[in-house]
Amino acid sequence: MWIARCGRCGFAVRWSPRFAREPARIWARLRALNLRLGVAIGALQFGVILMLSTGTFLYDRFDRGFVSLDLDATLSRAAPALIAGILAGIFVGLSAATIATHRRVLLSLGMAWAGVALPCLVLSSLLVLGDTGPGNFLGRWREVIGSYARYPEASAVVLGAPLVVSLVTAIVLRFSIERLIRTAVRKAARARRQTLALGGRATTAFPRPTP
C-alpha cells in the first residue's frame, strides 16, 4: 500500500493532504478566534475601568468648583481625566479592531462602545444607589447630568476625545490586522502549492502499485 508522508515532519498522512490537515486547520482557527476574543474582551474591561475613572474624576472637579469658564484652565485641571479617557479610547479601538474582523469598522466600534457604556452605566447606578439610597437615586443622577451640562465645552472635550482616539485606533489596527491576515493567507497558499507540487513529483517518481 502506498503511504504518503509529510515532507516537514515525516509522519504518515492520508492520500489527500488536504483532508489530513483538516483537524489542524480547525484547531488553528479556534485558537485564533479565542485569541481575538480574549484581546477584545480584555481591552473592553480596561476601557470600562478607565472610563469610570474619567467620569468620576471629571464629576469631582465639577462638583468641587475647580473648573472655570476658561477652557484652557479647565483642561489643565482636568488633565488626568483627559489622559484616562484617551487611554480608554485606545483600548476601545483595539477591541473594535479585533472583536469582529468581518464587520465594518464603524459597526465594530459601536459594538465596542456599547460594551463599555452599559457596564459603566450599571456600575455607576450601583454606586449612586449605594450612596444615596432608592429615594434620592433620580435626584442624584439629575445632579450629575446637570454638573456636566454646566460646563459643556469641558465635558465635550474630555468625553469626546476617547471617541476620536478610538476611531483612529480602530482604523489603523484593522488595516494592520487585515494586511497581516492577507500575508499569512498568501504564505499558506504558497506552501500548499509547494506541497502539492512535491506530492505530484513523488507520485510520478513512485507510482502507486496496481493491485
N, C-alpha and C positions, 0 to 999 in steps of 0.2 A: 504494500500500500504506500502510495506517495504521501509524504508528510511535509508540509510547508513549515519553515522555521523563520522566526523573526530575525532580520538582519542585525538588529541592535542588541537584543537581549538573548537570542539563541533559543528561546523557548518555542515549543511546538505550537502552531496555531492551526486554525481551520483552513480549508482550501480557499475560502474567501476572507481575506484580511479585514474587509470592512465589517463583516459580522463578528469576527473575532475581537475587534476593537470596540464593539458597541458598549459593553459594560463599562469599560474605562472611559469612554466618551460621556456616558450618562453620569458617572461619578464626577467627572471634571465639571460638567455643567452644574450639578448640585453644589459642588464645592464653591464654584464661582458665584452662584446665587446666594449661598449662605454668607459668603464674604461681603457681597454688596449689601445685603440686608443688615448685616452686623455693622458695617460702616454707617449706613443711613440711619439706623435706629440710635446708635451711639452718638452720632452728630446731632440728632434731634434732642437727645437728652441734655447734651451740653448747651444747645440752643435754648431750651426751656429754662435751665438754671441761670444763664446769662441774661435772658430777657426778664426774668423775675427780679434779678439784681438791678437791672436797668430801671424798671418801673418803680421799684421800691426806693432806690436812691433818688430818682427824679422827684417822686412824690414827697420824699422827706425834705428836699431842697425847696419845693414849692410850699410845703406846709410851714416850714420854719422861716419863710420870707427871705431866704438867701438869694432869691432871683430878682434882678432888677429889670427895668424896662429896656436897658441896653442889651442887645443880643450878644455882643462880644463878651461883656462881663458875665452874662448868663451862661454862655458856653464854657467860659473858663472855670466857672464854679461847678458846672455840671459835666466836667471833662471825664470823670470816672464812669458816669452813666453812658456817655457817648462812646468811650472805648469799649465798655462791655457790650453795648449794642452793636458796634462794628464787628466784634468777635462773634457775637451771636449770628450776625448776618453771614459771616464766613462759614460757620457750621451749618446753617440752614442751606446755603448754596451747595455745600458738599453733600448734604443729604439729598437735595433735589437732583444733583448730577448723578447719583448712584442708585436712587430708590427705584427708578423705572427708566432704564435707558432707551426703551422703545417708545416712550411718550415724548411729547413736545416739552421744551424747557419750561415754558410758562405754566403748563398744566402740572408738571412735576413740582415747580416752585410753589404753586398754590396748594398742592397737597402737603408739601413740607411745612409751609406756614400754618396751614390748618392743624397739622400735628403739633406745632408749637403753641398756637394760640389757645387751643382747647385745654391742654394741661395747665397753661398759665392762668386761664380764667377759673378753672376748677380750684387750683391751689390758692389763688388769691381770694376766692369766695370763702374757702375754708378758713383762711387766716382772718378775714374780716368777720366771719361768723363766730369764730372763737374769741375774737377781741371784743366785739360789741354785743353779741347775742342775737337771737332772731328778731327782737323788737326794733333794733336800730340798724339792721342789715341794709335795707334800702337807703336809709338816710346816709349811712357811711359811704355807700357806693356813689350817691349823688355828690357827696363832698369830694370824693376822689376825682370824679369826672369834672367837677367844677374847677378843681385846682389845675387840671390840665388845660381847661378852656380859658383860664385867666391868662395863661402865657402860651398862646397858640404858636408863636414863632419858635420858641424853645422846644415845645413838645413836637412840632413838625420836624425840626432838625434832628433831635435826639432819637425820635421814634421812626423817622423816615430814612435815616442813614442805614439802618440794617436792611431795609428793603432794597435800596440801591446796591449795597455791597453784596447782598445775597444774589441779586440778578446777575451782576458781573461775574461773581464767583461761579455760579451755576453754568453760565455760558462758556467760560474759559475751561472749566473742568469737564463739561460734557464734550467739548471739542477735543480735548486731550484724550479722554477715555475712548471716544469714537476712533481717533487715529490709532490708539494702541490696539483696539479690537480689530481694525482693518489690517494692521500689520501682523497681528497674530494669525488672522484667518489666511492671509497670503502665505505666511510661513508654513502653516499646516497644509494648505493646498499644495505647495511646492514639495513638502515632504511626502505627501500622499502620492503625487505623481512620480517621485523618485522611487517610492516603494513599489508602485505598480509596474514601473519600468524594470526594476530589478526582478520582480516576480515573473514578468514576461520573458526576460532573458534566461532565468532559471528554468522555466518551462520549456523553452526552446532547446537549451543545452541538455536538460534531463527530462525528456518527455515521460508522461505518466504511462506505466506499463499497461498493456491491454490484457484484459482477463482472458 
